[in-house]
Amino acid sequence: MFFRNVWSAAELTNNCKSILLNQCRSVKGHIHIQCRTAFQNTRRGSRRAFKSDPLEQLHIESGPLNAKGLVKPLFFAVGVSTASLAGCVIWEYENLRVHTSTLLRKPGTWLSAQQKRITTHFKPEPGPIQKWWNSLKETEKVFYPILAANILVFGAWRVRALQPIMVKYFCSNPSGSAICLPMLLSTFSHYSAFHLAANMYVLYSFMPAAVSSLGKEQFVAMYLSAGVISSFASFLYKVAFNQPGLSLGASGAIMSVLSYVCMQYPDTRLSIIFLPMYTFAAGTAIKVIMSVDLAGVILGWKFFDHAAHLGGALFGIAWCHWGGSHIWANRDKFVQYYHALRKTDTSR
């Protein structure tokens, strides 16, 4: 059992996303704002909360939506996915290279062992942060950087002077002047503390199973690719049905992790966090969640960004059945090319 208490299908669907704002007035008219997580004040105290929502005074870019506007986002999604895969393959290569070099440098004689003991004696004591990092599990070393990035962006939302920039670059908007970069940045963007916590909890719950199956490098490649692909799925839906709006949050990428784990281990028993006595199969859970999102897409529900969730879930299923065996498994040619390129650079 990879985890005991995780969200049920309904809880996962609701807690990974919420309302950004019901509506916002812009220069060109009325625009709905949908999201993968929420733009919502969760603090009611007058000292901690804004007296009025500062986002109501911001200019939200809106304009006509057409199919031609999807060309750049499509190429950006393909480009980011390709760059993520290439970067993570290089990351895996360098990790293996360091590990191999460490094994080759292991002391083979008593004299070399004594030399190593003397040199380590004079090395400075590692600091508390380094000790903490070295004590982490492999999965946690992947999770905490993702958590830190989300917390950093969440903190930036609290700075009023930065909020126009956050709306422009950290909210996915198919009718905005900045279209491509927010597709990636919005996957690390949360306005509500509750929804940030919910998303990170779900990611932390399902990440051990995904990382143990994929490895940390392939997992990061899948996660980043799912983020931009889920954003593009949202763009595609909004353009097709002429529904402009903003989206933000990590739940599109998290849905890919959730669907991958549920398809890879369909017989794993999950339970509701507050009702551990009721269990259900992981394969059933992902079917229920995807059915809710599909209904939202078909019926045009505007409460959540169902298209982004559905796109992320489909990407996770595709990676489970096809991506790992046909893309990641065929990385040898690129590794050989990078090895030759690196060898040429070091020989100069």
PyMOL commands that set and color helices and strands:
alter all, ss='L'
color gray80, all
select helices_A, chain A and resi 9-15+54-57+67-104+110-121+128-135+138-157+160-169+180-188+193-214+216-240+251-264+282-299+306-326+328-330+332-347
alter helices_A, ss='H'
color red, helices_A
select strands_A, chain A and resi 21-26+29-33+269-272+275-281
alter strands_A, ss='S'
color yellow, strands_A
deselect
rebuild
show_as cartoon
